[in-house]
Amino acid sequence: MPFYSVIFAGSMLRKSKGIVLHTVKYSDKSNIVHIYTEQGGRMSFLIPASRSRKSAVNGLLFQPLSLVEFEADIRPRSGLHPIREAKSWQPFQSLPYDPYKSAIALFLAEFLYRALKEEAENAPLFAYLVHSVLWLDACDTNFANFHLVFLMRLSRFLGLYPNVEGYAEGDCFDLLNACFVAESPRHGMYVGPQEASHISLLMRMNYETMHLFAMSRRERNRCLEIINEYYRLHLPDFPELKSLPVLQELFV
């Protein structure tokens, strides 16, 4: 559906597409949904608390990482914009029904909710998010490393991708300066050679090849802890994620 906007009583009625990040109760009649939108980056909207399927805005559409198409009343002087109509943009085939995929979606939605703050268009990032979500939905097997690859590649769009040049066996990974080093940094924020080798391995993965790299649950969880720590070092006010322990229990 094409994008358009109409001036109406000092506001703009705008149609857009987006990825649902987080929904929270606002009042007895309304919820706030945070969406990463195609044209405006991260934005906050008001939706009815009712989940009636007959409603023009069905709250069931706004699940973590859902891809939605909607019409909202954009009010320049307000940070909350009422959504007037909404529908599924790209209906999922498996993601809401597979417990492993649902846990990944819950974790990544919480991660993105905390990491993405910019209220501006970022077409490459939006395209990456949509492609990744649809890839996970379509994948049948061998997606245990998906969240790790997703987070490493996300760092490129946030200007946080580590310097991977010059890695040699036995190097440490300097979390603060985002690079591999031959000696342990004095500041103490680094991972040792064995774990650094896993990070180097992870950086060579993509969605199509990640099944070729065997990792135990312990190794995978440790990589996730390191990536999470790395983001917390480089993003201001990045909190502990409630969904992280749940994800770590998956994938033997």
Secondary structure, DSSP 8 states (H G I E B T S, - for coil): ----EEEETTEEEEEEEEEEEEEEE-SSSEEEEEEEETTTEEEEEEEES---TTSSS-GGG--TT-EEEEEEEE-TT-SEEEEEEEEESS--SSTTT-HHHHHHHHHHHHHHHHH----S--HHHHHHHHHHHHHHHH--S--TTHHHHHHHHHHHHTT---B-TT--TT-EEETTTTEEESS--TT--EE-HHHHHHHHHHHT--TTTGGGS---HHHHHHHHHHHHHHHHHHSTT----TTHHHHHTS--
